[in-house]
């Protein structure tokens, strides 16, 4: 983790908070079965990538905090941020960090003049899933993948795909490339990977909406998985926790084709800097998609909890701090690994999230 780009007093404040409070924050973030006095309801929503983890987190947190009710709607990152900004939820789950124009606006959930920050809570590979009759293994590189989803490659036995899959018989079947039809942070991460590694092909800026009028659109992660599962000659992208029994392509990284793994996803995040020009308590990552190290998997997402620096409702602040703190704690990260195959955040990153939450009012 790297705070060098923030040459401001806020860095000192956050660093001090890390040193003095991160241990206590991590200890207090996880649910305390013996002495929970929390009560109330948290309404949140957003990234469908977090769905499996949120189900596990909610069950664990509510078990040890029985007077707390947590409602999480996996409506997609864009919808989640919109609901939070408009005051319709207490925090947002988002695979995209807040845009500059969103940060410059008002947040109805927050106290007057307070802003929101991005706190990492979930790290996961994005799997390239496929369903091709007779094919169990598939290699792709970024350029070929970009051409498939842009609609430039339309058959599975296209020479570009055949060249990457020596020894595999690929059928003369039309490709149906399935993308998210809703505003999706998973789409933004997928497009960012393609744009950085195949810029001559993928020329559109990475945003939550899928940029091209090609292929087949499906709502949410579940919609993409269902469309790939039930289609013929299909390919899509989804949080790896939802890949199930579908085929998963290997990506070319450097001179090797690699499978996704939680460890390889976490390695990319560890080697990536924070986004420049933001407040020191905003932990948004500029992911290193161009790695050539086969021990790293560059098609990865960092999913955030978007929270207020100060809430309009102090009671909501305490609930959100406790729950998000649990999500980012060692216990919460272990639960996400077990239930969703997520990559646990490093202890260093857990501590940084805990330190920021200590400052939330």
C-alpha positions as CSV (number, residue, x, y, z in Angstrom):
1,X,0.0,0.0,0.0
2,X,1.3,3.4,-0.9
3,X,0.3,6.8,0.4
4,X,3.2,8.7,-1.1
5,X,1.0,10.6,-3.6
6,X,-0.8,12.4,-0.7
7,X,1.6,15.0,0.5
8,X,-1.0,16.4,2.9
9,X,-1.6,16.6,6.6
10,X,-4.4,14.1,6.2
11,X,-1.8,11.4,5.5
12,X,-0.3,12.0,8.9
13,X,-3.7,11.8,10.5
14,X,-4.5,8.5,8.9
15,X,-1.0,7.1,9.6
16,X,-1.4,8.0,13.2
17,X,-4.8,6.3,13.3
18,X,-3.3,3.2,11.8
19,X,-0.6,3.0,14.4
20,X,-2.8,3.7,17.4
21,X,-6.2,2.3,16.6
22,X,-6.0,-0.4,14.0
23,X,-5.5,-3.3,16.4
24,X,-8.4,-2.2,18.6
25,X,-10.5,-1.4,15.6
26,X,-10.0,-4.9,14.2
27,X,-10.8,-6.5,17.5
28,X,-14.0,-4.4,17.8
29,X,-15.1,-4.8,14.2
30,X,-15.9,-8.5,14.4
31,X,-19.3,-9.3,16.1
32,X,-19.0,-9.7,19.8
33,X,-21.5,-12.4,20.9
34,X,-21.1,-11.7,24.6
35,X,-21.9,-8.0,24.6
36,X,-23.7,-6.7,21.5
37,X,-25.9,-3.6,22.2
38,X,-26.4,-2.8,18.6
39,X,-29.9,-2.5,17.2
40,X,-31.5,-1.2,14.1
41,X,-31.7,-1.8,10.4
42,X,-29.0,-1.3,7.7
43,X,-30.3,-0.9,4.1
44,X,-27.6,-1.3,1.5
45,X,-27.2,-2.5,-2.1
46,X,-25.1,-2.5,-5.2
47,X,-22.4,-4.9,-6.5
48,X,-23.9,-8.3,-7.3
49,X,-20.3,-9.7,-7.1
50,X,-20.6,-9.3,-3.4
51,X,-23.8,-11.3,-3.2
52,X,-22.5,-14.6,-1.9
53,X,-20.2,-12.8,0.6
54,X,-22.9,-10.5,1.7
55,X,-25.2,-13.4,2.5
56,X,-22.5,-15.0,4.6
57,X,-21.5,-11.7,6.3
58,X,-25.2,-10.9,7.1
59,X,-25.9,-14.3,8.6
60,X,-22.8,-14.2,10.8
61,X,-23.3,-10.6,11.9
62,X,-27.0,-10.9,12.6
63,X,-26.3,-14.1,14.6
64,X,-24.0,-12.2,17.0
65,X,-26.0,-9.0,16.8
66,X,-29.6,-10.3,16.9
67,X,-31.2,-6.9,17.2
68,X,-29.7,-5.8,13.9
69,X,-31.4,-6.4,10.5
70,X,-29.3,-6.1,7.3
71,X,-30.9,-5.8,3.9
72,X,-28.5,-6.0,0.9
73,X,-29.9,-5.7,-2.6
74,X,-27.5,-7.0,-5.3
75,X,-28.8,-4.5,-7.8
76,X,-25.5,-3.7,-9.5
77,X,-22.8,-1.2,-8.7
78,X,-24.3,1.7,-10.6
79,X,-27.7,1.3,-9.0
80,X,-26.1,0.9,-5.6
81,X,-24.1,4.1,-5.8
82,X,-27.2,6.0,-7.2
83,X,-29.3,4.8,-4.2
84,X,-26.6,5.8,-1.7
85,X,-26.1,9.2,-3.3
86,X,-29.9,9.9,-3.3
87,X,-30.3,8.9,0.3
88,X,-32.0,5.5,-0.4
89,X,-29.4,3.4,1.4
90,X,-26.9,3.5,4.2
91,X,-23.9,2.3,2.2
92,X,-23.2,1.1,-1.3
93,X,-21.4,-1.9,-2.5
94,X,-19.5,-1.1,-5.7
95,X,-17.0,-2.7,-8.0
96,X,-16.2,0.8,-9.3
97,X,-14.9,3.5,-7.0
98,X,-16.7,6.8,-6.9
99,X,-16.3,8.9,-10.0
100,X,-14.8,12.4,-9.7
101,X,-18.1,13.9,-10.6
102,X,-19.9,11.8,-8.0
103,X,-17.4,12.9,-5.4
104,X,-18.0,16.6,-6.3
105,X,-21.7,16.2,-5.7
106,X,-23.9,15.9,-2.6
107,X,-24.6,12.7,-0.7
108,X,-28.1,12.7,0.8
109,X,-27.2,9.9,3.2
110,X,-24.4,12.0,4.7
111,X,-24.3,15.0,7.0
112,X,-24.4,18.4,5.2
113,X,-21.0,19.1,3.5
114,X,-19.8,15.6,4.4
115,X,-18.4,13.4,1.6
116,X,-18.2,9.7,0.9
117,X,-15.1,7.4,0.7
118,X,-14.3,4.1,-1.0
119,X,-13.3,1.3,1.4
120,X,-12.1,-2.1,0.0
121,X,-14.0,-5.0,1.4
122,X,-13.9,-7.7,-1.3
123,X,-11.2,-8.8,-3.7
124,X,-12.0,-11.4,-6.4
125,X,-10.9,-12.6,-9.8
126,X,-13.3,-12.1,-12.7
127,X,-13.7,-15.4,-14.5
128,X,-14.2,-15.6,-18.3
129,X,-16.9,-18.3,-18.4
130,X,-17.8,-20.3,-21.5
131,X,-20.1,-23.0,-22.7
132,X,-18.9,-24.6,-25.9
133,X,-19.9,-28.2,-26.8
134,X,-17.0,-30.6,-26.6
135,X,-14.5,-28.0,-25.3
136,X,-13.4,-28.1,-21.7
137,X,-10.2,-26.0,-21.9
138,X,-9.8,-22.6,-23.5
139,X,-6.9,-20.2,-23.8
140,X,-7.5,-16.5,-24.6
141,X,-5.3,-13.4,-24.7
142,X,-6.6,-9.8,-24.2
143,X,-6.6,-9.0,-27.9
144,X,-8.6,-12.0,-28.9
145,X,-11.0,-11.5,-25.9
146,X,-11.5,-7.9,-26.9
147,X,-12.3,-8.9,-30.5
148,X,-14.8,-11.5,-29.3
149,X,-16.7,-9.1,-27.1
150,X,-16.5,-6.3,-29.6
151,X,-18.0,-8.5,-32.3
152,X,-14.9,-8.7,-34.5
153,X,-14.5,-12.4,-34.0
154,X,-17.8,-14.3,-34.5
155,X,-16.9,-18.1,-34.8
156,X,-15.2,-20.4,-32.3
157,X,-12.9,-21.8,-35.0
158,X,-11.6,-18.4,-36.0
159,X,-7.9,-18.7,-36.7
160,X,-7.0,-16.3,-33.9
161,X,-8.6,-18.5,-31.3
162,X,-7.3,-21.7,-32.9
163,X,-3.7,-20.3,-32.7
164,X,-4.0,-20.0,-29.0
165,X,-5.5,-23.5,-28.5
166,X,-3.1,-26.0,-30.1
167,X,-4.5,-29.5,-29.9
168,X,-8.1,-28.4,-29.1
169,X,-10.7,-28.9,-31.8
170,X,-12.9,-25.8,-31.8
171,X,-16.3,-26.1,-33.6
172,X,-17.7,-24.0,-36.4
173,X,-20.2,-22.5,-34.0
174,X,-21.3,-18.9,-33.7
175,X,-20.0,-17.0,-30.7
176,X,-22.6,-15.5,-28.3
177,X,-20.7,-13.0,-26.1
178,X,-22.8,-12.2,-23.0
179,X,-22.3,-8.9,-21.2
180,X,-24.0,-7.1,-18.3
181,X,-27.0,-5.1,-19.4
182,X,-27.1,-3.1,-16.2
183,X,-24.5,-0.5,-15.0
184,X,-21.9,-2.8,-13.6
185,X,-18.6,-2.4,-11.9
186,X,-17.6,-5.9,-13.1
187,X,-18.1,-4.6,-16.6
188,X,-15.9,-1.6,-15.8
189,X,-13.1,-3.8,-14.5
190,X,-13.4,-6.1,-17.5
191,X,-13.3,-3.2,-19.9
192,X,-10.4,-1.6,-18.1
193,X,-8.4,-4.9,-18.5
194,X,-9.2,-5.0,-22.2
195,X,-8.5,-1.3,-22.8
196,X,-5.2,-1.4,-21.1
197,X,-4.0,-4.6,-22.8
198,X,-5.7,-4.3,-26.2
199,X,-6.0,-0.6,-26.7
200,X,-6.1,-0.8,-30.5
201,X,-9.2,-3.0,-30.4
202,X,-11.0,-1.9,-27.2
203,X,-11.1,1.8,-27.9
204,X,-13.9,2.9,-25.5
205,X,-13.3,4.2,-22.1
206,X,-13.9,1.8,-19.2
207,X,-17.3,2.7,-17.6
208,X,-20.1,0.8,-15.9
209,X,-22.2,0.4,-19.0
210,X,-21.0,-2.1,-21.6
211,X,-19.8,0.2,-24.5
212,X,-20.7,-1.7,-27.6
213,X,-24.0,-2.7,-29.2
214,X,-22.9,-6.3,-29.7
215,X,-23.6,-9.7,-28.2
216,X,-26.3,-10.4,-25.7
217,X,-27.0,-8.4,-22.5
218,X,-28.1,-9.9,-19.2
219,X,-29.1,-8.4,-15.9
220,X,-26.7,-8.9,-13.0
221,X,-24.2,-11.6,-12.4
222,X,-26.9,-14.2,-12.1
223,X,-28.3,-13.2,-15.5
224,X,-24.9,-13.5,-17.2
225,X,-24.2,-16.9,-15.6
226,X,-27.7,-18.2,-16.6
227,X,-27.3,-16.9,-20.2
228,X,-23.9,-18.6,-20.6
229,X,-25.2,-21.8,-19.0
230,X,-28.3,-22.1,-21.1
231,X,-26.9,-20.9,-24.4
232,X,-24.9,-22.5,-27.2
233,X,-21.4,-21.3,-27.9
234,X,-21.6,-18.7,-25.2
235,X,-18.9,-16.8,-23.3
236,X,-19.2,-14.2,-20.6
237,X,-17.6,-12.6,-17.6
238,X,-18.6,-12.9,-13.9
239,X,-17.3,-12.8,-10.4
240,X,-15.3,-16.0,-10.0
241,X,-17.5,-17.1,-7.0
242,X,-20.4,-17.6,-9.5
243,X,-18.6,-19.6,-12.2
244,X,-19.9,-22.9,-10.9
245,X,-19.5,-25.8,-13.3
246,X,-19.0,-23.7,-16.4
247,X,-15.8,-23.7,-18.3
248,X,-13.3,-21.0,-17.3
249,X,-10.8,-19.7,-19.8
250,X,-7.1,-19.2,-19.0
251,X,-5.7,-15.7,-19.6
252,X,-2.3,-15.1,-21.2
253,X,-0.1,-13.3,-18.7
254,X,3.4,-12.7,-19.9
255,X,4.2,-15.9,-22.0
256,X,2.0,-18.3,-20.0
257,X,-1.7,-19.0,-19.8
258,X,-2.9,-18.9,-16.2
259,X,-6.0,-19.9,-14.3
260,X,-7.6,-17.4,-11.9
261,X,-6.9,-17.9,-8.2
262,X,-7.6,-15.9,-5.1
263,X,-3.9,-15.7,-4.4
264,X,-3.1,-14.4,-7.9
265,X,-5.8,-11.8,-7.6
266,X,-4.6,-10.6,-4.2
267,X,-1.1,-10.3,-5.6
268,X,-2.2,-7.8,-8.2
269,X,-3.9,-5.6,-5.6
270,X,-0.8,-5.7,-3.3
271,X,1.3,-4.4,-6.2
272,X,-1.1,-1.6,-7.2
273,X,-1.1,2.1,-6.1
274,X,-4.0,4.1,-4.9
275,X,-5.8,6.5,-7.2
276,X,-4.0,9.8,-7.3
277,X,-5.6,13.1,-6.2
278,X,-8.0,11.8,-3.6
279,X,-8.3,12.3,0.1
280,X,-6.0,10.1,2.1
281,X,-9.0,8.3,3.7
282,X,-10.3,7.2,0.2
283,X,-8.7,3.8,-0.5
284,X,-9.5,3.4,-4.2
285,X,-7.0,1.4,-6.3
286,X,-5.5,2.0,-9.7
287,X,-5.1,-1.7,-10.6
288,X,-2.0,-2.9,-12.4
289,X,-3.7,-4.7,-15.4
290,X,-0.5,-4.9,-17.5
291,X,1.4,-7.3,-15.3
292,X,3.5,-9.9,-17.1
293,X,4.1,-12.0,-13.9
294,X,2.2,-15.3,-14.3
295,X,1.8,-15.4,-10.5
296,X,-0.6,-12.4,-10.8
297,X,-4.1,-12.5,-12.4
298,X,-4.8,-9.1,-13.8
299,X,-8.5,-9.5,-14.5
300,X,-9.5,-8.8,-10.9
301,X,-12.0,-6.5,-9.2
302,X,-11.8,-4.7,-5.9
303,X,-15.2,-4.2,-4.5
304,X,-15.8,-1.3,-2.1
305,X,-18.2,-0.3,0.6
306,X,-19.0,3.4,-0.1
307,X,-19.6,5.1,3.2
308,X,-20.0,8.6,4.6
309,X,-17.3,10.4,6.4
310,X,-20.1,11.7,8.6
311,X,-23.7,10.5,8.6
312,X,-26.8,12.6,8.9
313,X,-28.0,9.9,11.3
314,X,-25.5,9.1,14.0
315,X,-27.2,5.8,14.9
316,X,-26.8,4.7,11.3
317,X,-23.2,5.6,11.5
318,X,-22.6,3.3,14.4
319,X,-24.4,0.4,12.6
320,X,-22.5,0.9,9.3
321,X,-19.1,1.2,11.1
322,X,-19.7,-2.0,13.0
323,X,-20.9,-4.0,10.0
324,X,-18.4,-2.7,7.4
325,X,-15.7,-3.1,10.0
326,X,-16.7,-6.7,10.4
327,X,-16.7,-7.2,6.6
328,X,-13.1,-5.9,6.4
329,X,-11.9,-7.6,9.5
330,X,-9.8,-10.8,9.5
331,X,-13.0,-12.8,10.6
332,X,-15.1,-11.2,7.8
333,X,-12.4,-11.8,5.2
334,X,-12.1,-15.4,6.2
335,X,-15.9,-15.8,5.9
336,X,-15.8,-14.3,2.3
337,X,-13.0,-16.6,1.4
338,X,-15.0,-19.6,2.6
339,X,-18.3,-18.7,1.2
340,X,-17.3,-16.9,-2.1
341,X,-13.7,-17.9,-2.8
342,X,-12.7,-14.3,-2.3
343,X,-9.1,-13.3,-1.8
344,X,-8.6,-12.1,1.8
345,X,-7.3,-8.6,2.1
346,X,-3.9,-8.3,3.6
347,X,-3.6,-7.5,7.2
348,X,-2.1,-4.1,6.2
349,X,-5.2,-3.3,4.2
350,X,-7.6,-4.5,6.8
351,X,-5.9,-2.2,9.3
352,X,-6.1,0.8,6.9
353,X,-9.9,0.3,6.5
354,X,-10.3,-0.1,10.2
355,X,-8.4,3.2,10.8
356,X,-10.6,5.1,8.3
357,X,-13.8,3.7,10.0
358,X,-12.5,5.0,13.3
359,X,-12.8,8.5,11.9
360,X,-16.4,8.1,10.6
361,X,-19.0,9.9,12.6
